[in-house]
Amino acid sequence: LVKIISQKDIPSSVNLFTRSTEQAAFEQINLTPDSTGTFSYLLKSLNNSTDYFASAEDIKTDVFNINVMDRPIIRKLEMTINPPAYTGLSQTTQVDNGSAEVLPGTRLSYNITSTKPLSIIEQVISPGDKTEFEVSGTRANGQIYVREKFNYYFHLVDTANVSNINPITYSINLKEDAYPQVEILKPGENIELGLETV
């Protein structure tokens, strides 16, 4: 919200000029005062840094700047699902999907690419349950073992100490592990043995 207050006589109108980094020329907006003599304008949905100044009659302010910081976000998420060895199941990899239904004892391995160089990335299950991943520039990796179902999200902090907001929440649910089964292949039926065969 830009507010313009005149220290002397209140003019009948003020011109506000704005220009984002994507614009070549300033855009002019005409403002009229409210009951207190204040000129106000709300700059909505700022996606880019913006310069602005105001003028009235022969008076012009300095040019000011609103700097819009890019927050880090996950550009690519790879989650490799490694089932317990006893199952004999092969590992699978999901791209940009951190939710899955797995067996207890499954190992989840993550490879993450961010839009900005990172200083910290954490997998947050609850405020007191965090796993910090290894970071190298815009890439990070880590792994966890699944013992129970849980929801989680990733907390990112870039090298300028700017963090992500409104992260996606993922869910890990458990598959029911069946009891082991034994099948007798041979002889496969009831037989009678004589004393001489015992």
C-alpha positions, 0 to 999 in steps of 0.5 A: 500500500503506497500512501502519499501525504502532503506536508503543505496545501493538499492538492486536488489530485496526485499522479502516481507512476509505477514501473515493474522490471518488465516494463519499459515506461512508467504507468500513470495512476491518478489519485484523489485524497481521502477525508484525511487528505491522504492519497493511497494506492494498493499495488496488487499481485507484485511479482516483480520488483517495482519503481515508483514516484509521485508528482503533483503540479510542479512537485515530484518525489524521488524514485523509490523501489520495492524489491520483490525477493524470489523465494526458493521452491522445489523445481524437481523432486525424485523419491525412490522407494526401496522396499524391505529386502525380504520382499524381493521387490524392486525399487521404484522412483516417483518424480514430483510426487512425494506421496506413496503407500509402502510397506513398513521398513521401506527406505525412501531416498530423495533427490531434490532440485531447488530454484535457488542455491540452498543453505538448509532443506529439512523434511518436516514431519512435525515441529519436533521431528525434522530430518536435515538433508545434505545440500550442494548448491541447488541440489539436496539429498537424504533418506528416511526409513518408514515405520509408521504413516505420516504427513510431511513437507519440505522447509527450504532456506536459500543462501540469502536466508529467504525461506519457502512459504505454503509448501506442499504436504505429502502423505506416506501410508502403510500397506498391510504386510501379509503373513508368510505362506508355505506351499508344499510342492512334494509330495503334495498329498497324504501318503501311507508309509510301511514300516520298511520305509520308515 
